[in-house]
Amino acid sequence: CLDYAFLKRAFDICFSLGVLILMSPIFALVALIIRLTSPGPVFFLQERVGLNGKPFRMFKFRSMCAAPIAESDTRWTTEGDSRRTRFGAFLRKTSLDELPQFINVLKGEMSVVGPRPERPFFVHKFLEEVTRYNHRHSLKVGITGWAQVNGWRGNTSIEKRIEYDLYYLQNWTFVFDLQIIVMTIFSGLINRNAY
């Protein structure tokens, strides 16, 4: 629906600008702590797969020790992962590492709500292993999604994530997006599966 697509994009721009402006002191503090507590850049950029399978570079606050790209592109983060910095573990647990993705939203590469973008290595893997996996790429990927607010994030069942992503795909409305945002704020920011 053209009206929905326009409304969703307008909301994404307004919401992201609001978050980036209101959270700018938090951004500055997080950046400073990362710079002071571990060597390496403040931001971590990683290739992800977006709408219609198009790759893009996703922004995150760096939460791990600097390492070769090949390692981060092909390896899951696990509980007690030795690659995390001490502050990085806090960032990941509270989802503060995800805040820079609002820049991706402003650029039009992501939406506030949608299926979470995956790394190309795992997309190729899941395309072969998981039925209807590619259907999730028919919507713009998001910072948060129906699967994530229901606990299916991190090292959890891919099949369940796809089930929830496809439910969102078939039932998305502006009100449903608002519901997911509210659920993210009140229950989804701190998650036991976020390592």
Phi, psi and chi 1 to 4 in degrees:
 res  aa     phi    psi   chi1   chi2   chi3   chi4
   1 CYS       -  124.3  175.4      -      -      -
   2 LEU   -62.6  -41.8 -178.2   60.7      -      -
   3 ASP   -61.7  -42.0  -71.1  -18.5      -      -
   4 TYR   -65.3  -44.5  176.1   77.5      -      -
   5 ALA   -60.2  -41.7      -      -      -      -
   6 PHE   -65.9  -45.0  175.7   79.5      -      -
   7 LEU   -63.4  -41.8 -178.0   61.9      -      -
   8 LYS   -64.1  -43.3 -172.5  172.8  177.2   66.3
   9 ARG   -67.1  -42.3 -179.1   62.8 -174.4  144.3
  10 ALA   -61.4  -42.2      -      -      -      -
  11 PHE   -64.4  -43.6  174.9   79.9      -      -
  12 ASP   -56.6  -44.8  -78.2  -15.9      -      -
  13 ILE   -65.2  -48.7  -67.7  170.9      -      -
  14 CYS   -65.1  -45.7  -65.8      -      -      -
  15 PHE   -64.7  -44.2 -169.3   86.4      -      -
  16 SER   -65.8  -42.8  -62.8      -      -      -
  17 LEU   -60.5  -42.6  -81.7  174.2      -      -
  18 GLY   -61.0  -45.6      -      -      -      -
  19 VAL   -63.2  -46.9  169.0      -      -      -
  20 LEU   -63.2  -36.6  -70.1  170.0      -      -
  21 ILE   -73.5  -49.6  -68.5  168.6      -      -
  22 LEU   -66.7  -33.5  -69.4  173.8      -      -
  23 MET   -95.0    6.2  -62.0  -68.0  -74.9      -
  24 SER   -56.9  -37.3   56.2      -      -      -
  25 PRO   -63.8  -37.8  -23.0   35.5      -      -
  26 ILE   -65.8  -42.6  -58.2  -64.9      -      -
  27 PHE   -55.5  -48.8  -93.9   70.1      -      -
  28 ALA   -63.8  -41.6      -      -      -      -
  29 LEU   -65.6  -45.6  179.8   61.6      -      -
  30 VAL   -61.5  -44.4  168.5      -      -      -
  31 ALA   -60.5  -41.8      -      -      -      -
  32 LEU   -64.3  -45.3  177.9   63.0      -      -
  33 ILE   -64.8  -41.2  -65.3  173.9      -      -
  34 ILE   -60.1  -44.9  -68.3  172.4      -      -
  35 ARG   -63.1  -37.1 -177.7   64.9   79.7 -177.0
  36 LEU   -81.8  -24.6  -67.0  175.8      -      -
  37 THR  -102.8  -13.3   56.8      -      -      -
  38 SER  -157.3  144.0   65.7      -      -      -
  39 PRO   -71.5  146.3   25.6  -32.9      -      -
  40 GLY   124.7  176.9      -      -      -      -
  41 PRO   -71.9  159.7   27.2  -34.7      -      -
  42 VAL   -72.3  -42.1  168.1      -      -      -
  43 PHE   -99.6  149.1  -65.8  110.0      -      -
  44 PHE  -117.0  120.1  173.2   66.5      -      -
  45 LEU  -106.9  130.3  -84.1   71.2      -      -
  46 GLN  -136.7  139.2 -172.1  175.8   60.8      -
  47 GLU   -71.2  131.0 -173.4  172.0  -72.6      -
  48 ARG  -130.5  165.7  -63.4  -70.5  176.5  112.1
  49 VAL  -104.3  126.3  177.2      -      -      -
  50 GLY  -111.5 -147.8      -      -      -      -
  51 LEU   -56.3  131.5  178.7   65.9      -      -
  52 ASN    58.7   26.6  -62.6  -37.8      -      -
  53 GLY    77.8   11.9      -      -      -      -
  54 LYS   -80.7  128.7 -177.1  179.4  178.4 -179.8
  55 PRO   -77.3  151.0   26.2  -31.7      -      -
  56 PHE  -151.1  166.8   69.4   97.4      -      -
  57 ARG   -97.6  117.1  -56.9  -75.6  -79.0  178.3
  58 MET   -95.5  135.5 -171.9  178.8   79.9      -
  59 PHE   -89.2  139.3  -68.9   91.1      -      -
  60 LYS  -145.7  157.3  -63.6 -178.3   79.0  169.3
  61 PHE   -72.2  136.5  -80.9  124.9      -      -
  62 ARG   -67.6  125.2 -176.5  175.0   59.2   81.6
  63 SER  -117.7   -0.2   59.8      -      -      -
  64 MET  -126.6  165.4  -63.1 -168.9  176.5      -
  65 CYS   -65.6  144.9  -61.1      -      -      -
  66 ALA   -57.5  132.6      -      -      -      -
  67 ALA  -148.7  165.0      -      -      -      -
  68 PRO   -57.6  142.2  -24.2   33.6      -      -
  69 ILE   -58.7  -38.3  -67.5  175.2      -      -
  70 ALA   -57.5  -33.9      -      -      -      -
  71 GLU   -71.0  -46.7 -179.9  178.4  -16.7      -
  72 SER   -71.1  -23.7   61.0      -      -      -
  73 ASP   -79.9  -15.7  -77.8   -6.8      -      -
  74 THR  -127.5    7.9   59.6      -      -      -
  75 ARG  -130.6  132.7 -178.6  175.2  165.2 -172.0
  76 TRP   -73.2  151.2  -69.3  111.8      -      -
  77 THR   -85.2  133.5  -52.6      -      -      -
  78 THR  -119.5  166.8   57.1      -      -      -
  79 GLU   -61.3  130.8 -171.5  172.4    8.1      -
  80 GLY    74.2   20.2      -      -      -      -
  81 ASP   -58.5  125.2 -160.7  -51.1      -      -
  82 SER   -71.5  -13.4   60.8      -      -      -
  83 ARG   -76.2  -20.4  -63.3  172.7  -63.0  162.1
  84 ARG   -72.0  144.4  -63.5  177.0  -53.7  174.6
  85 THR   -81.2  165.9   63.8      -      -      -
  86 ARG   -61.8  -45.6 -175.5  175.1  -62.7 -179.4
  87 PHE   -70.5  -33.3 -176.3   57.2      -      -
  88 GLY   -61.0  -36.6      -      -      -      -
  89 ALA   -62.1  -39.6      -      -      -      -
  90 PHE   -66.0  -44.1  167.7   77.1      -      -
  91 LEU   -59.3  -43.1  -70.6  176.8      -      -
  92 ARG   -70.6  -39.4  -63.9  177.7   75.1   89.8
  93 LYS   -65.9  -34.0 -161.5   66.8  179.6  175.3
  94 THR   -96.2   -1.7   57.5      -      -      -
  95 SER    66.4   13.5  -62.7      -      -      -
  96 LEU   -66.4  -23.6  -74.5  172.0      -      -
  97 ASP   -65.1  -18.5   62.3  -40.8      -      -
  98 GLU   -84.4  -13.2  -48.5  -79.2    0.9      -
  99 LEU   -54.3  -39.7  -77.5  176.5      -      -
 100 PRO   -62.4  -12.1  -26.4   36.7      -      -
 101 GLN   -67.3  -14.4  -72.6  162.8   42.9      -
 102 PHE   -65.0  -21.6  -75.4  103.3      -      -
 103 ILE   -67.2  -42.2  -61.4  170.0      -      -
 104 ASN   -61.5  -35.8  -68.8  112.2      -      -
 105 VAL   -65.5  -45.7  175.0      -      -      -
 106 LEU   -61.0  -34.5  -78.1  179.8      -      -
 107 LYS   -74.7  -11.0  -68.4  173.5   66.7  179.0
 108 GLY    87.9    6.9      -      -      -      -
 109 GLU   -84.1  -23.6  -62.3  163.8  -29.2      -
 110 MET  -136.4  168.1  -65.3  178.4   66.6      -
 111 SER  -116.9  164.8 -179.9      -      -      -
 112 VAL   -63.9  -41.8  175.3      -      -      -
 113 VAL  -120.0  134.0  179.6      -      -      -
 114 GLY   167.5  175.0      -      -      -      -
 115 PRO   -59.7  140.6  -20.7   32.1      -      -
 116 ARG   -67.5  136.3  -76.9  -65.8  -67.4  163.5
 117 PRO   -73.3  142.1   28.2  -34.5      -      -
 118 GLU  -112.1  162.1 -168.4   49.2   85.4      -
 119 ARG   -75.1  146.5  -69.8  161.7  -78.2 -177.4
 120 PRO   -53.7  -39.4  -27.6   35.3      -      -
 121 PHE   -56.4  -45.6  173.6   83.5      -      -
 122 PHE   -78.3  -30.0  -70.3  106.7      -      -
 123 VAL   -60.4  -46.8  168.3      -      -      -
 124 HIS   -62.3  -37.7  -66.4  -49.3      -      -
 125 LYS   -66.8  -47.2 -176.7  174.3 -174.4  -71.2
 126 PHE   -72.6  -28.8  -61.7  149.3      -      -
 127 LEU   -59.4  -32.0  -78.5  172.4      -      -
 128 GLU   -84.9  -25.9  -63.4  176.9   -1.6      -
 129 GLU  -104.8  -27.7  -61.8  175.6   -4.0      -
 130 VAL  -116.2  122.1 -176.8      -      -      -
 131 THR   -62.1  136.3  -55.6      -      -      -
 132 ARG    63.7   18.7  -62.3 -167.8  -60.0  166.6
 133 TYR   -58.5  -40.5 -178.6   80.8      -      -
 134 ASN   -69.2  -15.9 -157.0   39.6      -      -
 135 HIS   -59.9  -29.9  -74.5   60.5      -      -
 136 ARG   -67.1  -17.0   71.1 -162.9  -59.4  -85.7
 137 HIS   -85.5    5.4  -66.1  128.3      -      -
 138 SER   -86.9   -3.1   59.5      -      -      -
 139 LEU  -121.9  152.2  -89.1 -178.3      -      -
 140 LYS   -64.0  134.9 -167.6  175.1  -74.6 -172.8
 141 VAL   -68.8  159.6  -67.5      -      -      -
 142 GLY  -132.9  167.8      -      -      -      -
 143 ILE   -72.5  -38.8  -66.4  176.9      -      -
 144 THR  -132.8  162.7 -174.1      -      -      -
 145 GLY  -155.9  174.1      -      -      -      -
 146 TRP   -60.7  -38.9 -174.3 -125.6      -      -
 147 ALA   -64.7  -43.3      -      -      -      -
 148 GLN   -66.2  -42.4  -76.0   64.3   46.6      -
 149 VAL   -72.3  -13.4  -63.8      -      -      -
 150 ASN   -99.2   12.1  -78.2  -78.2      -      -
 151 GLY    94.3    0.4      -      -      -      -
 152 TRP   -95.5   77.6  -58.4  108.2      -      -
 153 ARG  -142.9  166.0   60.8  177.0  -69.9 -170.8
 154 GLY    68.2 -142.4      -      -      -      -
 155 ASN   -85.6   66.2 -167.3   19.2      -      -
 156 THR  -124.8 -179.7   57.3      -      -      -
 157 SER   -60.5  121.5  167.8      -      -      -
 158 ILE   -66.2  -38.7  -60.8  -58.3      -      -
 159 GLU   -60.6  -41.8  -71.5   77.0    9.4      -
 160 LYS   -68.3  -37.9  -67.9  -60.8  -69.5 -174.2
 161 ARG   -61.4  -43.7  -94.1 -172.0  -95.4  176.3
 162 ILE   -63.9  -40.2  -60.1  -52.9      -      -
 163 GLU   -57.6  -45.2  178.0 -175.1  -32.5      -
 164 TYR   -73.6  -36.6  -81.6   78.9      -      -
 165 ASP   -62.0  -42.2  -75.2  -17.2      -      -
 166 LEU   -70.8  -32.3  -66.3 -178.8      -      -
 167 TYR   -62.7  -43.7  177.9   86.4      -      -
 168 TYR   -62.3  -43.6  173.9   77.2      -      -
 169 LEU   -57.4  -40.0  173.6   66.4      -      -
 170 GLN   -83.5  -16.1  -66.0  159.1    3.0      -
 171 ASN  -126.1   10.7  -65.0  -81.6      -      -
 172 TRP   -64.2  136.9   48.0 -102.1      -      -
 173 THR  -146.3  166.7   63.9      -      -      -
 174 PHE   -62.5  -39.3 -176.2   62.2      -      -
 175 VAL   -64.8  -38.8  172.8      -      -      -
 176 PHE   -63.1  -40.6 -166.4   15.9      -      -
 177 ASP   -59.7  -45.2  -84.8    5.5      -      -
 178 LEU   -62.1  -38.8  -68.0  178.0      -      -
 179 GLN   -61.1  -43.7  176.7 -172.1  -16.8      -
 180 ILE   -65.9  -39.2  -68.2  169.6      -      -
 181 ILE   -63.4  -44.4  -69.5  169.8      -      -
 182 VAL   -62.8  -43.6  170.2      -      -      -
 183 MET   -62.9  -36.5  -70.6  176.7   69.2      -
 184 THR   -64.6  -44.7  -60.4      -      -      -
 185 ILE   -64.4  -43.3  -66.9  169.1      -      -
 186 PHE   -90.9  -21.7  -73.3  101.5      -      -
 187 SER  -140.7  -15.7   63.7      -      -      -
 188 GLY   -98.8   -9.6      -      -      -      -
 189 LEU   -69.4  -42.4  -69.9  176.1      -      -
 190 ILE  -104.4  120.2  -61.8  177.9      -      -
 191 ASN  -136.1  136.4 -171.5  -74.8      -      -
 192 ARG   -65.9  -18.7   66.1 -179.7 -176.8  -83.2
 193 ASN   -96.4    6.1  -63.4  -42.6      -      -
 194 ALA   -93.6  103.1      -      -      -      -
 195 TYR  -102.4      -  -55.4  134.0      -      -
